[in-house]
Amino acid sequence: GKPILGICYGLQLIVKELGGKVEKLDTREDGPIEISVEKSDSLLFEGTPAKQIVLMTHGDTVTELPQGFELEATSGGLTASIANESKKMYGVQFHPETDLTVHGSQ
């Protein structure tokens, strides 16, 4: 099948629909935030630095991944990106389409 990329709420929808958990945070992540790429061979982050600035705008977070998904990146211990390579399903909590996400066009 075709690859699927969930952005922001799209990541949360993928997680919830496939059996993971999304929970409300006590605080929000809004604005430029540094993320850490946890998986060095990540397809989504190929050719980008291990630490990078992205635009976050959320008050909920993924607390449990669906079966078969791996954590790709984090921001302060929170989920920033996930992937299931065999299903070609990916998700990012941040907004790659904005110019505040420094490597979003890569």
C-alpha positions, 0 to 999 in steps of 0.5 A: 500500500501507499505510505501514510504520514500523520501530522500532529492530530494525525499522529494521535489518530493513528495511535488511538485507532490502532490500539495505542493511548493518547492522554491530555498533558498538564502543560502544552508544547507550543512553539519551537521545540528541540527534538531528539532523533532516537533511531539513527536509521530512521527513514523520516529523519534520514540526512538530518541532525540528531537534535533539531528544532520543530514547531509543536502545538499540542496539549495531548501526547502519545503515552503508549504506542500501538503494536508494531510501532517504534519511537523515532524521536522525542521532545523532553521525554514525550513522543515526537515521531513514530513509525511502523516500517512494515505497514508504511505508517509514520507519524510526527507530533510536530508540523514539518510544513512550517518554516519554524521546523528547520529541516521540515522540507528534507 
